[in-house]
């Protein structure tokens, strides 16, 4: 077994090295606890807008009052003397004496308008129908002799009592057929037209056909 030299023996200095290490560690801890760290906070100019100072004074610009126009002077009319005499307007005398009544034109009386319902809720109906109408019509002898045939259309008004008023031929064929239609249509009776629960006047048309038998 080889013997070590006293200088090379580390166990002899083990206690000293341990105590030095503990002392250094304690000194480091004491120094670390005494150090103060100061954090400087900078305001965020993006997150929060700066609050205005309520005591700031803002200079308001002075507005100038607009200039008012000068007051309008009233016009003064100056009478210009003239040597020409002023001629008065001629007096026009009327052709009638003062005691005569003043002539005047009477207003023309306007005829009353023929009022009727063009399309009431319930149209008038001929009593007996077309069968009754054709049974009353007689073919005129003149129309038979000259062979007149065709359609005659008559226009008329059915009043509130169901009677025929103002019959007028709007399409005729002559030969006495038109007069025969007017004669018969005046005799016909109708049930009056009704509008809003009341009897009303209604304008109607009726066509009668004349045709000779071979």
Residue pairs with C-beta under 8 A, 6 or more apart in sequence:
6 12
96 102
96 103
114 157
114 166
115 201
116 157
116 200
116 201
116 202
116 203
117 193
117 195
117 200
117 201
117 202
118 202
118 203
120 193
120 194
120 195
120 200
120 202
121 194
121 195
121 196
122 193
122 194
122 195
123 193
123 202
123 204
124 158
124 162
124 190
124 191
124 192
124 193
124 202
124 204
125 190
125 191
126 132
126 133
126 188
126 189
126 190
126 206
127 162
127 188
127 189
127 190
127 191
128 188
132 188
133 184
133 185
133 188
133 206
133 208
134 208
136 184
136 187
136 188
137 180
137 181
137 184
137 208
138 180
139 177
139 180
139 210
139 212
140 175
140 176
140 177
140 179
140 180
141 176
142 148
142 175
142 176
143 149
143 173
143 174
143 175
143 176
143 177
143 210
144 212
146 175
147 212
148 173
148 174
148 175
148 177
148 210
149 173
149 210
149 211
149 212
150 173
150 177
150 209
150 210
151 171
151 173
151 207
151 208
151 209
151 210
152 169
152 171
152 172
152 173
152 177
152 178
152 181
152 207
152 208
152 209
152 210
153 169
153 170
153 171
153 205
153 206
153 207
153 208
154 167
154 168
154 169
154 170
154 181
154 182
154 185
154 205
154 206
154 207
154 208
155 167
155 168
155 169
155 170
155 203
155 204
155 205
156 164
156 165
156 166
156 167
156 168
156 185
156 203
156 204
156 206
157 164
157 165
157 166
157 201
157 202
157 203
157 204
158 164
158 165
158 190
158 192
158 193
158 201
158 202
158 204
159 165
159 192
159 201
160 192
160 199
160 200
160 201
161 192
161 199
162 189
162 190
162 191
162 192
163 189
163 190
164 185
164 186
164 188
164 190
165 201
167 182
167 185
167 186
169 178
169 181
169 182
170 205
172 178
173 210
177 208
177 210
181 208
185 206
192 199
192 200
192 202
193 199
193 200
193 201
193 202
194 200
